[in-house]
């Protein structure tokens, strides 16, 4: 591969080419390796830029729960087609679904800030 940069992002997922692994490479690697329906929870909130960047494990939703090095797949049977979209080339839960998923986990202040940002950017409506 003379001249090409190759880097392992997750076991079985490689970045090939001259472009260094991008800011969303971890997230897309989880989508590729785990065969999930969409990024979700904290990772989706960060992808939508409704919070500061997320440096924890990558969260995604799929039909089976599992964890791996650097990721958690949340099992959900209730992820309707309207709950998933593509943002920055990555399958992700919609802003509304993301806020609903995190409503019990975030502090009231963090949820309010994320909702306010989503409203200002017209990602959700009341």
Secondary structure by P-SEA (a helix, b strand, c coil): cccbbbbbcccccccccccccccaaaaaaaaaaaccccccaaaaaaaaccccccccccccccccccccccbbbbbbccccccccccccccccccaaaaaaaacccccaaaaaaaaaaaaaaccccc
